[in-house]
Amino acid sequence: MEWKFIPPRAPHFGGLWEAGVKLVKSHLRRVLGPRKLTFEELSTLLVSIESILNSRSLTPITGTPDDLDALTGGLLATGTSLTSLPDRLSPSDRPLDTLSHWQLVRGLRDRFWSRWSREYLNTLHQRHRWTQPRQNLQVGDLVVLLDSTLLRPDGRWPLGRVISVHPGKDGLVRTATVKTSTGTYQLSVTNLSILPLPESQDASSTATDSTVP
């Protein structure tokens, strides 16, 4: 592991994670609206959101073709994957004002997850096809499936391993066969995001969001 640090007193170098903080605050405001929570409710909700954020897939753990696990922030911090307790109730579709305190927090968490995860998937879409060359997928790459219908409420992301690629006449890979925990599928590369994210994408995100207050 290689650690990289920003210069002292230069917070604008942290535009990437500052943009992430801004995104979380934005969705949290929309989810809460004018509702006021107690200290315990807000603390529980923030811990649940922390678990969601730290469950993002960062990079493959191994290069083994059958290994579909990815390194997450939670795994780095605790040594194990973060998991949510199964809900016996599904409060996300019920009016929040009619729920108990526990159901209220779970409903707010589910609505935050629904909003934030879909927007995060959109940021993973690489739209460089017409502006700059894109790295071809290769057999063995671990990818995130950019399909909001596959998102799981427990915070785990749909991952797959590329088992074959299908280049066109120009040599560019536009479709790939991906093995997942539920089966094998042939997908367009526009629906896949390779792990870890390319450094060029991180750099462009940092440059774009470096003015975030």
Secondary structure, DSSP 8 states (H G I E B T S, - for coil): -------TT-GGGGHHHHHHHHHHHHHHHHHHTT----HHHHHHHHHHHHHHHTTSEEEES---TT---EEEHHHHHHSS-------SS-GGGS-GGGS-HHHHHHHHHHHHHHHHHHHHHHHH----TTTS------TT-EEEE--GGG--TTS---EEEEEEEEE-TTS-EEEEEEEETTEEEEEEGGGEEEES--HHHHHHHHHHHTT--
